[in-house]
């Protein structure tokens, strides 16, 4: 079945994106973290530590299909999928028989809480995947897009190589702008659809959509920022 392209009343990058991102700079997101999110993180943290492997985070994993595929592609890493939908994770459990394997697991949690807990827990990622997040294409829903949410400032601090995929050009463009304001350079290219990681990606590719792949080296950005700080310190002494 063909999938419809993203339809929006927004013709290009949202005119209020920069204003909204500037409002968040220097202000930590203070929404209280519920106990259930802390318990989910503690369980995930135990699995990650027990694995002893480099960590790949699959944010918004849905049914866990991408988590399983990433685990097969990276057998030397532990892949953790996180999604807030109980129903999606249940569908994945039915499909795969289990949502925990030798080098992967999926947990139910809200990423708004989970990313902050991962940062507080000093997690350092090898790869971070954000595959086909809900684009929230209506202009009035800008703040619901990850890159325009106040919690997004935590994402670059988790490190690793970040990869975001979307079938909406504007989402990729805005995502890149948000990363740039956090001092992170990114690259966006059109995917050839050869390595499809999610059911959505397979559906979009079969429907002839353009698929955009944004990548960024967050560790390199952090190293450059630290180097710049040291240079400034030497200049001031």
N, C-alpha and C positions, 0 to 999 in steps of 0.2 A: 504494500500500500504506500502510495506517495505521501511524503511529509510536506506540509506547507512551509514556505519560507517565512522568516520572521517578519511580521508586519508591525510597523511602528508609526506613531505620529511625530517621530523625531527623525529629521532628515540627515543629521550629522551629529558630531560630538555634542553632548548636552551643554547648552550655553551657561548653565550654572555649576558645571562640574568643578572648575577651578575654584570658584568661590566657596563651594561646600568643602572641598579638600583643605583649603586654607583655614577654614573654621576649625578643622579637627587638629591641625598641626600643634604639637606641644601639649595636647590635652589627652590624657589617658581615658579610655572608655571605661566607665565606672559601673555599668549595670551589674547588680549582684549576681554571683554565680550560684545556682541552686545546688543542693546536696546531691541530687541525682546525676548532675553533670560531673561533680567531683568524684563520685563513685565510679562512673563510667571511665573517667580519665585514669583513676587509680588502677582499675582492672587492666586498661590498655597499657599503662606504664609498666605494670608487672610483666605482661607478655613481651613487651619490647626489651626490657632489661634481661629477661630470661633467655631471649633469643641470642643475645650477644652479637647481633649483626647490625650492619648499617641499616638505617631506617628510611623507608619510602612511605610518604603519607599520601593517601588517595582521598582527597577532601571532596565530600559529596559523592560517595561511591555508589549511591543508588542500590541496586540489587547485589552489588559486589562483583558483578561480571568483570569490571575493569580490574578490581583487586586481584582476582584469581589470575587474570591474564598477565598482569604486571609481575606477580609472583613467579609465573613460569618464565617470563623474560629476564628476571633478575633473581636467580636461585641463590645468589650469595647475599641477598638482602632480606630483611623482614618487611613485609608490606602491610600497612595498617589502613583499612578502609573505614571512613567515618561518615555516617549519614544520620539525619535526625528522624527519618521516617521509619516507623516500625513496620508498616505495610511493605515498603520496598525491600527492606531487609528480610522479611518473611518470604517474599517471592523469591529472593535470591537463595535462601536456605532450601526452599522447595526445588529450585533449579539445580543447585550444586550438591545437595545432600548435606552439606555442612558449610558453615562460614568461618571455619578455622582449620588451617592446615599446617603443614610443617613449617612454612615460612610466610604465612599470612593469617590475618584475622580481620573481622569486621565488628565494629561496635556502634551502638546507637547513642548519638550525642549531638548537641547543637554546636556547630562549628564556632559560633560567636563565643561560646564558653570554652570549647576545646582548644582553640588556637591560643587563647590567653593562658590556659592551664599548661599547655605545652611550653609556652614561652617562660612561664614562671618555673616550670620544672627543668629548664635549661636543655630542652630537647634541641638537637642539631640534626637536621635532615640531610640525606644524600640527594634525594629527589622529592619534589612536591608536585603532585598532579592535581589539577582542577579542571576536570573534563566536562565540558558542556554544561556549565552552571546555568540555572534559570536566568534568562536574559532580562526579565522584567522590562519588556520593550516600551511600555507606555512611559512617556516623558515624566509624568507625575510620580513614577515609581523609581526614580533615579537612586534614591538612598537604599533601595533594596538590592541593588547590584553590589557584588562584593567589593569591587574597587572603589565604590562611593560610600561605603559603610565605615563608620569610625573605627571598627575593629581591624580594618585592613592594615593599619600601620604595624600590626604584630607580624604579619606574614613575612615581610623581608627579614625580620629578625630571627626567623626559624632557620634560615640558611638553606644551602643546597641549590640544586638546579630546579628552577620552577618551570612548569609547563602548563599552560592553559590552552584549551581548545574550545572553539565556538563556531557556530555557523552564521554569526551576525558580525559583519565588518565593524560596525560602530562599537560593539562591546569590546572587540580586540583593541580598537584605537583608544578607547577610554581607559582600558586596563593599562595600556602602555603609558599613558599620560600620568596615571596615578602612581605607577612604579617610578617614573622619572622624577616626580615630586618627592619621592623617598630616596632619591639618589641612585636609582637602579636603571641601567640601560637594558633594553629588551630588543628582541628581534621578532618580527611577525612575518610569516610566510603562509602560502596556501598549501595545505596538505595534499598529497597525492592519493590519500585514502588507502594506501597499501597496508598500513598497520592500524587496523581499526580496533579500538580498545573497549568501546561501549556499544550497547544496543542502539542508542541514539545515533552514534557515529555511523553505524552500518545503515541505519534507516536514512539518514541525511545523505550519505554518499550514494545510496541506491536511487534517491530522488533527484540527484544532480545538483545538490547544493554546493556552494563554495565553502570549504572547511578551512578555518584559520587556526594556525598554530603559533602561539606566542611562547618564547623561551627567554629565560633570564638566569644569569649566574649570580645568585645572591651572595655567595661567599666572596666572589671577586669584588662585588660592590662594597661589602663590608671591609675588605682588606684595603680597598682604595680610600674609603672614608677614614679608617684608622691611620693610614699613611698620611693623609692630608692633615689630620689632627696633630700628628707628631711633627710634621713640617711647620705648622703654625706655632706649636709650642717652642720649637727651636728658634724660630724667628723672633718670638717674644722674649727670649732669654738673653 
